[in-house]
């Protein structure tokens, strides 16, 4: 890789990012992502889940074929459910 010049330092040139799969393709590859859609929740609970849902989709886009992706998403879903129960006053 070449070096790209910036103001005072040389930085390694980075390759173009890999294309991100469309959400439909991600759902086929990782059906668990369907649970990271808070649109069925009341607005107050959507506020609780919005960030964690975004993390799940972002990680699936960044590491679609990683062996630890599914276990990581399961743990994230468990945390999401705990946050929902806490916000609903049941946790």
C-alpha positions, 0 to 999 in steps of 0.5 A: 500500500502507498502512503497518503500525505496529510497535513504533517504526517504520512498515513497508510492509504486505505482500500475502499471499504467492502460493500455492505450487504442489504438488510434483506441479505443480512436477514437471510444470512442471520435471521436473528437480526429480525429481533433487532427491530423495535418498530413493534414496541411502544415509543418509550421502549423504542428509545431504549432499543434503538442504539442496541439495534443499530449495533447489531445491524452494524456488527452484522454488516462489518463481520458477516461471516465471522464465526462468533457473530451468531453467539455475539448477536445472541448475547446482544439480544439477551442484553436488549431484552434485559434493558426492555424489562428494566425500562418497563419496570419488570427487571 
